[in-house]
Amino acid sequence: MFVSANVYEGMPARLYRSPCEIRRDMTRISKQIKEADEMLSIRNILVEMISECSEGEPSKWIPELEEIVCEARQSLERLNRLSVALDSLSTELSETLCAVGRI
């Protein structure tokens, strides 16, 4: 969407994505966050794994636990990046709506 310049207010001509496009991206990212959150029930994973492995020697299942923790950290980093992207899209949507006079 193109918004022409407004010399009176000192606004240059700008090109904006449509609110519909921005909302579509926000919905997609929100869905990814929800899916990742559902898969990342680390407490349940650890409790289940410990109960299965507790009969064996810790030296055998500790590396597996370390791998799960590493994957959980990576998932958390991804969730944080998705959250930042969602915040950016929210800001973009607000600016777009303001620019087209809907706010």
C-alpha positions in Angstrom: 0.0 0.0 0.0 1.4 3.4 -1.0 0.9 6.5 1.1 1.8 9.7 -0.8 3.8 12.4 0.7 2.3 15.1 2.9 4.4 18.2 2.7 2.3 20.0 5.3 3.0 17.4 8.0 6.5 16.6 6.7 5.7 13.0 5.9 7.6 11.4 2.9 5.9 9.0 0.5 6.0 5.5 2.0 5.2 2.0 1.0 3.3 -0.1 3.6 2.2 -3.7 3.6 -1.5 -4.1 4.0 -2.9 -4.7 7.5 -4.3 -8.1 6.2 -0.7 -9.2 5.2 0.7 -8.2 8.6 -2.1 -9.9 10.5 -1.6 -13.1 8.4 2.1 -13.0 9.4 1.1 -12.4 13.1 -1.3 -15.3 13.0 1.3 -17.6 11.5 3.9 -16.7 14.1 1.4 -17.0 17.0 0.6 -20.5 15.7 4.3 -21.4 15.7 4.7 -20.1 19.2 1.7 -22.1 20.4 3.0 -25.3 18.7 6.5 -24.8 20.1 5.1 -24.2 23.6 3.0 -27.3 23.5 6.0 -29.4 22.4 8.3 -27.9 25.0 6.9 -29.4 28.1 10.4 -30.0 29.4 9.3 -30.9 32.9 7.1 -33.8 31.6 9.8 -35.0 29.3 12.4 -35.0 32.2 10.1 -36.7 34.7 9.2 -39.4 32.1 12.8 -40.0 31.2 14.0 -40.1 34.7 11.3 -42.6 35.7 12.3 -44.8 32.7 16.0 -44.5 33.3 16.3 -44.3 37.0 16.8 -48.0 37.4 20.0 -47.9 35.3 23.3 -46.2 35.9 23.3 -42.4 35.8 26.4 -42.4 33.6 24.2 -43.9 30.8 21.3 -41.5 30.9 22.9 -38.2 31.9 24.2 -37.6 28.4 20.6 -38.0 27.1 19.4 -35.6 29.7 22.1 -33.1 28.7 20.9 -33.4 25.0 17.3 -32.8 26.1 18.4 -29.7 28.0 20.3 -28.4 25.0 17.3 -28.9 22.7 15.1 -27.1 25.2 17.5 -24.2 25.3 17.4 -24.0 21.5 13.6 -24.1 21.5 13.5 -21.3 24.1 15.8 -19.2 21.9 13.5 -19.9 18.9 10.5 -18.9 21.0 12.2 -15.7 22.0 13.0 -14.9 18.3 9.4 -15.6 17.4 8.2 -13.3 20.2 10.4 -10.5 19.0 9.1 -11.0 15.5 5.5 -10.9 16.7 6.3 -7.6 18.6 7.8 -6.1 15.4 4.8 -7.1 13.4 2.5 -5.6 16.0 4.5 -2.3 15.7 4.3 -2.5 12.0 0.6 -3.0 12.0 0.1 0.0 14.4 2.2 2.2 12.2 0.4 1.1 9.1 -3.1 1.6 10.6 -2.0 5.1 11.8 -0.6 6.0 8.3 -3.8 5.1 6.5 -5.8 6.9 9.1 -7.6 4.0 10.8 -6.4 4.9 14.3 
